[in-house]
Amino acid sequence: MRTFSASDNNPVADTRTVAGELAEYLDRRSQRRRLLPLAMLVGLLAGICTTLFRWMLSVGDSTRTTLIEWSHQQPFVGWLIPVLWTVSGATLAVCLTHRYAPEASGSGIPHIEAVLHRLRDLRWQRIIPVKLIGGTLAIGGGLTLGREGPSVQIGGAIGGGVADLLHSRPRERLTLIAAGSGAGLAAAFNAPLSGLIFVLEELQRDFRPTVFGAAFVAAVVANVFTRFFTGQLPVFTIPGHPIQPLSTLPVFALLGIVCGLAGMVFNNVLMRTLAYTDRLRHRQKLFYAAIVGAVVALVGWWMPDVIGGGHHLTEQVLLGQIGLTFIPVLLLIRFTLTMSSYATGAPGGIFAPLLVLGGLIGYGVGATAHHIAPAFVPDPTVFGVVGMAALFTAIVRAPLTGIVLIAEMTGNYNQLLPLLIACFLAYVVTEVFRDRPIYEALLRRDLQRTKNEYQLDEPVVREFTVAPGAPFAGKTIRELGLPPGCIIVRCRDGNREWVATAYTRLEPHMHLTVLVAPTAVHGISILEKGCSAAEISVSEMT
């Protein structure tokens, strides 16, 4: 028997439905028309600030290199010059960040994600100057940090500033923040598609036309402006590689597994290092930053290309100019300096440092395979390109961004199949061992360091997925212990979707839509812990 709805044979109800759909459609059209000019403005401003930041960093790098070259001409005290330069830059950057904008420390990407989830405020007036000046002092001084994290946070802050000054709606404000963040990444790496995909895959995780359109326009405008000043060549000027023979695919698969394990080590060691420095007081952190700066400067006095963002070192690796026996030494040095530099709290990201490590790992695997079976692996340098994307996937857990980013940065678009295989296996390895993506782990750390884990000014909607083996799997909603004001309003499992009740039983892979009031903010922590599977650390693997 057919079930009739209230609108069947009811012209009035049909008219109301059509009118409602038409109003919704027109509202979306109007929103897009408002957002696109604003997104263009955000992209232009993000391009200007990011280009300025890149110029400031290049001045800092060239000044540091000149000081190191001059110091070698001084017989006894020459090494003190680069030490004083790096120590001053590191400590001043940490002081500036701690005093005016603590949220500008480190990468800044976790803070943007917290803002987009409405868990943090965006003080764009402070973040932009602190990130520009502090990042220049830290990275230009020689700390092994990258410019991409600061560029993303600067772009997001510009989006928030434009939205505030023009009194945009709350949802439009979040869209402009996300679009500005993607524009910052696009301008930092001359990679407009990567900026767009990073917004959709990592930051916003929202494929609505308004988000897609704003992020796309902002990334393109920012990149066009940047290319007027930096040129149209890819970030890494290396020759293109031909399509690799199918005989190399097993080696690329092995590289993906190696990068997956290396990414887990990277994430675990970084979080443990940050946990140690979190226990230090402010003066102790300044002393720690000074020690790290001195060590970095001494390393740079002997090997100038090893410190800083590592751009020249990466190009040397991708050109095959590094000896195979020297790769483990460089890996150990760069890994140690990256961990210690990021733990200082100075403004700087991990994008560029992890790309250096990925290139070294990839070239090491490729060169070893070439030495064993040169007929099957004719070109080991292409493994450095693939290794960067695979390690990025393992650490950040954003495979599509990693693949497109490396293709745009190197201009190598012929390696799609090796990239897919290596990134897929790197992703699978980290998922099997339930390693938490680095930006998610950093966001949780940031939220848990404050007295109240979350700060809400208005009700928010959050999405959760029940992981296999999670504490809440198999329990009914009434058994979860959620506070009043934290309400599971919708459940989704495959193609089925329904309104939740107190007796709804949660099952693995079920998606939950939750409405959280400011008075029930601690319910977010309860749901995160209850829906997450138990983590397996690197120490538990052995």
Stockholm file with secondary structure:
# STOCKHOLM 1.0

chainA/1-542         MRTFSASDNNPVADTRTVAGELAEYLDRRSQRRRLLPLAMLVGLLAGICTTLFRWMLSVGDSTRTTLIEWSHQQPFVGWLIPVLWTVSGATLAVCLTHRYAPEASGSGIPHIEAVLHRLRDLRWQRIIPVKLIGGTLAIGGGLTLGREGPSVQIGGAIGGGVADLLHSRPRERLTLIAAGSGAGLAAAFNAPLSGLIFVLEELQRDFRPTVFGAAFVAAVVANVFTRFFTGQLPVFTIPGHPIQPLSTLPVFALLGIVCGLAGMVFNNVLMRTLAYTDRLRHRQKLFYAAIVGAVVALVGWWMPDVIGGGHHLTEQVLLGQIGLTFIPVLLLIRFTLTMSSYATGAPGGIFAPLLVLGGLIGYGVGATAHHIAPAFVPDPTVFGVVGMAALFTAIVRAPLTGIVLIAEMTGNYNQLLPLLIACFLAYVVTEVFRDRPIYEALLRRDLQRTKNEYQLDEPVVREFTVAPGAPFAGKTIRELGLPPGCIIVRCRDGNREWVATAYTRLEPHMHLTVLVAPTAVHGISILEKGCSAAEISVSEMT
#=GR chainA/1-542 SS CCCCCTTTTCHHHHHHHHHHHHHHHHHHHHHHHHHHHHHHHHHHHHHHHHHHHHHHHHHHHHHHHHHHHHHTTSTTTTTHHHHHHHHHHHHHHHHHHHHHCGGGSBCSHHHHHHHHTTSSCCCHHHHHHHHHHHHHHHHHHTCSCBSHHHHHHHHHHHHHHHHHHTTCCHHHHHHHHHHHHHHHHHHHHTCHHHHHHHIIIIISCCCCHHHHHHHHHHHHHHHHHHHHHHCSSCSSCCCCCCCCCGGGHHHHHHHHHHHHHHHHHHHHHHHHHHHHHHTSCHHHHHHHHHHHHHHHHHHHHHCGGGSTTCHHHHHHHHTTCSCGGGHHHHHHHHHHHHHHHHHTTCBCBSHHHHHHHHHHHHHHHHHHHHHHCTTTCSCTHHHHHHHHHHHHHHHHCCHHHHHHHHHHHHCCCSCHHHHHHHHHHHHHHHHHTTCCCHHHHHHHHHHHHSSSSCCCSSCEEEEEECCTTCTTTTCBGGGSCCCTTEEEEEEEETTEEECCCTTCBCCTTCEEEEEECGGGTTHHHHHHHHHSCCCCCHHHHC
#=GC SS_cons         CCCCCTTTTCHHHHHHHHHHHHHHHHHHHHHHHHHHHHHHHHHHHHHHHHHHHHHHHHHHHHHHHHHHHHHTTSTTTTTHHHHHHHHHHHHHHHHHHHHHCGGGSBCSHHHHHHHHTTSSCCCHHHHHHHHHHHHHHHHHHTCSCBSHHHHHHHHHHHHHHHHHHTTCCHHHHHHHHHHHHHHHHHHHHTCHHHHHHHIIIIISCCCCHHHHHHHHHHHHHHHHHHHHHHCSSCSSCCCCCCCCCGGGHHHHHHHHHHHHHHHHHHHHHHHHHHHHHHTSCHHHHHHHHHHHHHHHHHHHHHCGGGSTTCHHHHHHHHTTCSCGGGHHHHHHHHHHHHHHHHHTTCBCBSHHHHHHHHHHHHHHHHHHHHHHCTTTCSCTHHHHHHHHHHHHHHHHCCHHHHHHHHHHHHCCCSCHHHHHHHHHHHHHHHHHTTCCCHHHHHHHHHHHHSSSSCCCSSCEEEEEECCTTCTTTTCBGGGSCCCTTEEEEEEEETTEEECCCTTCBCCTTCEEEEEECGGGTTHHHHHHHHHSCCCCCHHHHC
//
